[in-house]
């Protein structure tokens, strides 16, 4: 089922869509019910929500049409508004910050740690103010954030936690799934994610009140007919997309197992050259288990990352940099931040210049991983990059 020709391009990610998804889509087309404006969603939306709810062991899952929609809906449900501050890392996809701005609040960028590229708790603590309304820890690359410390800080200052688990479906923090530890957890079903429906998202919560609000928010604030009660938009997940997501849920454990096997093999083959080549590999701990959405290594010598990436692209390996520039250095946010105050985020800046994500998705074979390692070895032994750090 999962195969990749030895001389083909090894993409950074690739969705696994098979006959089961095609059959379910055809069933939707045959029934001619492509979407539903009902408060609880269409049949396949409800089926998908039920399956994800059981997987995560939460009371409610509300499906929406993107990971961005899940973040935006969660912020609205938490009553985030103009004048509020939301603390989040800059080292993330821009959707996290965009959702904050769209909700009318001010994003406050927090630095990350170099160990797993998640939010730095000491910097988070320093940036909490009387206006802080929400903390959004991002479980970047599938790496769980330090949730116990974040929860302790949030409780002390009466701040809500909305987890950005868009990249971490299946990741575990102290035996609990990411996305289930805050008041809400947000997931993405984008084409590259570990579970996909092309475009889609979901919000998980154990709070009945928030779940009811989220169902209204995704449907123009309506409950029965045109009775808009709160601000909402069309954030609904169509039945066609839900049909794919529903089938994907049955594949999720196998796809995660394949990612883990690939990650473990890649680590094993890279370990002999780590010291010589100054590579920092991703490492799980007893408390943090990754879904291995992305295998992200750091090449510590200046200029080394970009040279290795260029070599790998020439070798038809889709090594990719996520995220350069970080959000606070994009043109829009650079201007936005300069209107208030600057951000000193040294670890974020360092990571944006040194990390590289490597393919380990389910279609990657052992031969592909050997190609990846050989490409890195070739560049590491032949480069003349600046070896200062």
C-alpha positions in Angstrom: 0.0 0.0 0.0 2.7 2.4 1.0 5.5 2.5 -1.6 7.8 5.0 -3.2 10.0 4.4 -6.3 13.7 4.5 -5.6 14.4 7.3 -8.1 11.3 9.4 -7.6 11.0 12.6 -5.6 10.6 11.9 -1.9 8.1 14.5 -1.0 8.0 16.1 2.5 4.5 14.8 3.0 1.9 12.9 1.0 -1.7 12.1 1.8 -2.9 8.5 1.9 -6.1 8.3 -0.1 -7.4 5.0 -1.2 -10.4 3.1 -2.4 -12.2 3.4 1.0 -12.2 7.2 0.7 -13.2 7.1 -2.9 -16.2 4.8 -2.1 -17.3 7.0 0.7 -17.1 10.1 -1.5 -19.2 8.4 -4.2 -21.8 7.5 -1.5 -22.1 11.2 -0.7 -22.5 12.1 -4.4 -25.1 9.4 -4.8 -27.1 10.7 -1.9 -26.7 14.2 -3.2 -26.3 15.8 0.2 -23.0 17.7 -0.1 -23.2 19.7 3.1 -25.6 20.6 5.9 -26.4 23.8 7.8 -28.0 21.8 10.6 -26.6 22.8 14.0 -25.1 19.3 14.6 -23.8 19.0 11.0 -24.5 16.4 8.3 -24.3 12.6 8.8 -20.7 12.2 7.9 -19.7 15.2 9.9 -21.3 13.6 13.0 -19.7 10.3 12.2 -16.2 11.8 12.0 -16.8 13.8 15.2 -17.8 10.7 17.0 -14.7 8.8 15.9 -12.3 11.6 16.8 -14.1 12.1 20.1 -13.6 8.4 21.0 -10.0 8.5 19.9 -9.2 11.6 22.0 -11.4 10.5 24.9 -13.1 13.9 25.1 -16.8 14.9 25.5 -17.1 17.0 22.4 -15.5 17.4 18.9 -16.8 20.1 16.6 -15.6 19.8 13.0 -14.9 22.9 11.0 -13.5 23.6 7.5 -9.8 24.3 8.4 -7.3 24.4 11.1 -7.4 28.2 10.9 -11.2 28.0 11.4 -10.7 25.8 14.5 -8.3 28.4 16.1 -10.6 31.3 15.2 -13.7 29.6 16.4 -12.0 28.6 19.7 -10.9 32.2 20.3 -14.5 33.5 19.7 -15.9 30.8 22.0 -13.4 32.0 24.7 -14.8 35.6 24.3 -11.5 37.0 23.1 -12.0 40.5 21.9 -10.4 43.9 21.2 -8.0 44.9 24.0 -7.2 41.3 25.0 -3.7 39.9 24.6 -3.0 36.4 23.4 0.4 34.8 24.1 1.8 32.5 21.4 5.1 31.5 19.8 6.2 33.3 16.7 7.8 30.0 15.5 4.7 28.5 14.0 2.6 28.7 10.9 1.0 32.2 10.5 -2.5 30.9 11.0 -2.0 30.9 14.8 -1.3 34.6 14.8 -3.8 35.5 12.1 -6.6 33.9 14.1 -5.8 36.2 17.0 -5.8 39.3 14.9 -9.0 38.2 13.2 -10.6 37.9 16.6 -9.6 41.5 17.4 -7.0 40.7 20.0 -3.3 41.5 20.1 -0.7 38.7 19.5 2.1 38.7 22.0 5.0 36.7 20.7 6.9 34.4 23.1 10.2 32.7 22.4 10.7 29.0 22.1 13.2 26.5 23.6 15.9 24.9 21.4 15.1 21.4 22.6 11.8 20.8 20.9 10.9 24.3 19.5 7.8 24.7 21.7 7.0 27.8 23.8 9.6 28.8 26.4 7.9 28.9 29.7 10.3 31.5 31.3 9.7 33.9 28.5 6.0 33.2 28.7 5.9 34.1 32.3 7.8 37.4 31.7 5.2 38.5 29.1 2.0 37.9 31.0 0.2 41.1 31.8 -3.2 42.2 33.2 -4.5 42.1 29.6 -3.5 38.5 28.9 -6.6 36.5 28.1 -5.4 33.3 26.4 -2.2 31.3 26.0 -1.8 29.3 22.8 0.9 26.7 23.1 1.7 25.3 19.7 2.8 21.6 19.6 5.0 22.3 16.7 6.1 19.4 14.4 4.1 17.1 16.7 6.2 18.0 19.8 4.1 18.5 22.9 4.7 21.7 24.8 5.5 21.8 28.6 1.8 21.7 29.5 2.1 21.2 33.3 4.1 24.4 33.7 1.9 26.3 31.2 -1.3 25.1 33.0 0.2 26.2 36.4 1.0 29.7 35.0 -2.4 30.0 33.4 -4.2 29.0 36.6 -2.2 31.4 38.6 -3.2 34.3 36.4 -6.7 33.1 35.4 -5.8 32.8 31.7 -7.4 30.3 29.4 -5.4 27.8 27.4 -6.3 27.0 23.8 -3.9 24.4 22.4 -2.8 24.6 18.8 -2.6 20.9 18.1 -2.9 21.4 14.4 0.3 19.4 13.8 0.1 17.1 16.8 -2.9 14.7 16.4 -1.8 11.6 18.1 1.0 13.1 20.1 1.0 12.4 23.9 2.0 14.4 26.9 2.1 12.4 30.1 -0.4 9.8 28.8 -2.9 12.4 27.6 -3.3 13.4 23.9 -2.3 16.9 23.0 -5.4 19.0 22.3 -7.2 17.6 25.4 -5.3 19.5 28.1 -6.5 23.1 27.7 -10.1 24.4 27.6 -10.1 23.7 23.9 -7.7 22.0 21.5 -7.5 22.8 17.8 -6.7 20.4 15.0 -6.0 20.7 11.3 -7.0 18.2 8.5 -4.9 19.9 5.8 -3.5 17.7 3.0 -0.1 17.3 4.6 -1.3 16.4 8.1 -1.2 12.9 9.7 -5.0 12.7 9.0 -6.4 14.7 6.2 -9.6 15.5 4.3 -7.9 18.1 2.0 -9.0 21.1 4.0 -10.6 20.7 7.4 -10.3 21.1 11.1 -11.8 20.3 14.5 -12.0 21.6 18.0 -12.0 19.3 21.0 -13.4 20.2 24.4 -14.9 18.7 27.6 -16.9 21.9 28.3 -20.6 21.7 27.3 -21.0 25.4 27.2 -18.1 26.0 24.9 -19.2 23.1 22.6 -22.6 24.6 22.2 -21.0 28.0 21.3 -18.7 26.4 18.8 -21.5 24.7 17.0 -23.2 28.1 16.7 -20.0 29.9 15.7 -19.3 27.5 12.8 -22.9 28.1 11.5 -23.3 31.9 11.5 -24.4 31.8 15.2 -27.6 30.1 14.3 -29.4 27.3 16.1 -32.8 27.0 14.5 -33.3 28.7 11.1 -32.2 32.2 10.7 -32.0 33.0 14.5 -28.4 34.2 14.7 -27.6 34.5 18.5 -23.9 35.1 18.5 -21.3 36.1 16.0 -20.3 33.3 13.7 -19.4 32.5 10.1 -19.7 29.7 7.7 -17.0 27.5 9.1 -18.8 24.2 8.4 -17.1 21.1 7.2 -18.8 19.8 4.0 -20.0 16.2 3.8 -17.5 15.4 1.0 -14.6 16.4 3.3 -16.1 14.7 6.3 -16.4 11.5 4.2 -12.7 11.4 3.7 -11.9 12.3 7.3 -14.2 9.5 8.6 -12.4 6.9 6.6 -9.0 8.3 7.6 -9.8 7.8 11.2 -9.7 4.0 10.7 -6.2 4.4 9.1 -4.8 6.7 11.8 -3.1 4.2 14.1 -1.4 2.4 11.2 -0.2 5.7 9.6 1.2 6.9 13.0 3.0 3.5 13.4 4.6 3.9 10.0 5.7 7.4 10.8 7.3 6.2 14.0 9.1 3.3 12.4 10.5 5.7 9.8 11.6 8.2 12.4 13.3 5.6 14.5 15.2 4.2 11.5 16.2 7.7 10.4 17.5 8.5 13.9 19.4 5.2 14.0 21.1 5.8 10.7 22.0 9.5 11.5 23.3 8.9 15.0 26.8 7.8 13.8 27.4 11.2 12.1 25.6 13.5 14.7 28.8 14.6 16.5 31.0 15.1 13.4 28.3 16.8 11.5 26.9 18.9 14.3 23.3 17.7 13.9 20.7 18.0 16.6 18.1 15.2 16.2 14.5 15.3 17.6 14.3 13.4 20.9 11.3 12.1 22.7 11.2 11.8 26.5 9.3 9.7 28.9 6.7 12.4 29.2 6.5 13.4 25.5 5.7 11.1 22.7 5.5 12.5 19.1 3.1 11.7 16.3 6.1 12.3 14.0 4.2 14.7 11.8 7.6 16.1 10.8 11.1 14.9 11.5 12.9 18.2 12.2 16.7 18.3 12.8 18.9 21.3 13.5 22.2 21.8 11.7 24.1 23.8 14.2 26.9 25.3 12.0 26.1 28.6 10.3 25.2 28.1 6.7 25.1 24.3 7.0 21.3 23.9 6.9 20.9 25.8 3.6 23.7 23.9 1.9 22.3 20.5 3.0 18.8 21.5 1.9 20.1 22.5 -1.5 22.0 19.2 -1.9 18.9 17.2 -0.8 16.7 19.0 -3.3 19.2 18.2 -6.0 19.0 14.6 -4.9 15.2 14.7 -5.2 14.5 14.8 -1.5 11.9 17.2 -0.3 13.7 18.6 2.7 11.8 21.7 3.8 12.3 24.6 6.1 9.5 25.4 8.5 9.4 28.3 9.4 11.6 31.0 7.9 10.9 33.8 8.5 9.1 33.3 11.8 5.8 35.1 12.1 7.1 38.2 13.8 9.5 38.9 10.9 7.0 38.6 8.1 6.2 42.0 6.6 2.7 42.3 8.1 3.7 41.3 11.6 7.0 43.2 11.5 4.9 46.4 10.9 2.3 45.4 13.4 4.9 44.7 16.2 6.8 47.9 15.4 3.7 49.9 16.1 3.8 48.6 19.7 7.1 47.2 20.8 9.8 45.0 19.3 10.4 41.4 20.1 13.7 39.9 21.2 13.2 36.2 20.3 16.8 34.8 20.0 15.9 31.1 20.0 13.1 31.7 17.4 15.6 33.5 15.2 18.2 30.7 15.7 15.7 28.0 14.8 14.5 29.7 11.7 18.1 29.7 10.4 19.1 26.1 11.5 16.2 23.6 11.4 15.3 21.4 8.5 12.4 18.9 8.2 12.9 15.6 6.6 10.4 13.2 5.0 9.1 10.3 7.2 5.5 10.0 6.0 3.9 6.6 5.5 4.9 6.4 1.8 8.6 6.7 2.7 10.5 3.4 2.4 13.6 2.1 4.0 15.4 2.7 0.8 14.2 6.3 0.8 15.5 6.8 4.3 18.9 5.4 3.2 18.9 8.0 0.4 18.1 10.8 2.8 21.0 9.8 5.1 23.5 9.4 2.2 22.5 12.8 0.9 23.2 14.4 4.3 26.5 12.5 4.7 27.6 13.7 1.3 27.0 17.3 2.1 28.3 17.1 5.6 31.7 15.7 4.5 32.1 17.9 1.5 30.9 21.3 2.7 32.9 24.4 3.5 30.3 26.1 5.5 31.2 28.5 8.4 31.8 26.2 11.4 31.3 28.9 14.0 28.1 28.7 16.1 
